[in-house]
Amino acid sequence: MGREHTPQTVWRAEGLYIVEGLTYEEVAAATGVSRTQIQRWAVKYNWEERRRQLREELRQARTQMLSDTLALAQAVLKEARESPEDPQKIYAAARLLPLALGALPKPREDVPAYDKAAVFLENLEFVARVLKETDPEGLKVLNRNFDHLVNRFK
């Protein structure tokens, strides 16, 4: 008869396989349980389907977060353009833009690269022009924080 395993061992193996995405071999090595036993548990507890469901839920969540981030960035940029006298809106746009651009999916090899740096600089120039016209003190704040802003963008 086979060796008895604690529920904690089964749960740990389940988490390693479903959540962490490890292979049967990797789970076996991490838990000290044979690969064959790991496969039995996977069948018994439907790990394959649960892992597939988790991946699909994560894909949907990432897609929704990307959509929400880009919509928020678009709304903040629109507000900043419509209220160039409001330095808080300009600042919010400058802070959110790198986050939104960073949330975009990586370009495919067969598609020309998206020049994030050029777009970032173009928007930063817009912010600087507006601040120069409407809030010279805000422009000084932007100038003092320029290096930090650029480093955060990188």
N, C-alpha and C positions, 0 to 999 in steps of 0.2 A: 504494500500500500504506500502511496506517496506521502510526502512530508506535509504536515498541516502548516498553514500560514495564517498569521494574524490578520484581522480585518484592516488594520493600519497598513500592512504590507500591500494588500490588494489595493487599497485606496491610493497609496503612494504610487504604485505601478500605474494605476488608472490615470492619475494626474500627470505623470511623466509622459504617458502615451497620448492622452487626449489634449491636454493643455499645452504641454511643452513640445509636443510633436516628435518625441524620440521614437526611434525604431524599436522593434521587439528586442533586438540584440542590445541596444543601448539601455533599455529598461531593465533587461535581465542583468546586465553588468552593474547598474546602479542599485538594484534591489537585492542582488544575490539569489534571485529566483531563476530557475531554468527558462530558456527561451520557449520551450514547449509549454510550460505552465503559463507563461505570459500569453501565449497564443490561445490557450484554453480559456483564460479569463476574458480575453478580447472577444471571443465568440460568445461566451456565456453572458457577458454584460453589454454586448453590442457596442464595443468601443469604436469600431470603424464608423458606424453611422453617427455616433455622438461626436466624434472628431470632425466628421464632414459637416455636421450641423453647426458646431462651434466655429469652424472656419468660415462658413457662409454668414453666420451672424456677425463675425468680426469684419468680413468684407462689406456687409451692408452698413455696419456702424461707421467704418472708415469712409465709405462713400457719403453717408449723411453728414459726417463731421466736415469733410472737405466742402460739400455743398454749403453747409451753414457758415463755415469760415469765409468762403469766397463771397457769399451774400452779405455777410456782415462787413467785410472789407469794402465791398462795392457801396453799401449804404453809408459807411463812414466817409469814404472818399467823396461821395456825392454831397454829403452835408458840408464837408470841408470846402468844396468848390462853391457851394451856394452861400456859405458864410465865411468868406475869407478874412473877415475882421475878428473872428473868434479863434484865438490862438489855441484853445483847448481842443477844438475840433481838428485843427491842423496838426497838433501834437498827436492826437489819437490816430489820425490817418498815418502819420509817419511811423508810429509804433506798430500799428496793425499790418501795414503793407508787407514788411518782411515775413511776418507770420503767415499771411495768406499766400504769399509767393512760395514760401517753404512748404506749404501744404499741398502744392500742386504735384501731381505725379511726375516722376522722372521721365524725360523725353525718350521716345523710342529711337532706336538706331536709324531707322529708315525715314525719320522725320527731322527736318532741320531743327537744330537746337534753339530753344527759347532763351533769349539773352536776358536773364534775370537782372544782371548788374546794370544793363542799360536802362531797363524799366525802373529799377530802384533809383538810379541817378536822375532820371527824367522826373520822377515824382518828387524827389528831394529838391531838385531845382525849382519845381513848382511851389513847394512849401516855402523855400527860401525867398522866392519872388514875392509871394503873398505876405510873408512876415516883413519883408523890407518895406512894402507899401503900407502895411496896416499896423505892425507892432514891432518897431525896431528893438525893443527889449526882448521880445520873443526870439528875434533873429540872433541876438547875443546868446540866449540860452541854447539855441540850436547849435551855434558855433562852438560853445563850450562843451557840448555833448556830442559833437560830430564824430570824433574818433570812436567813442563808445557805441554810437548808433551804427556806424559802419562795421565795427567788430561783431555786433549782435547780428547784423545782416549776414555776415560771412558764415 
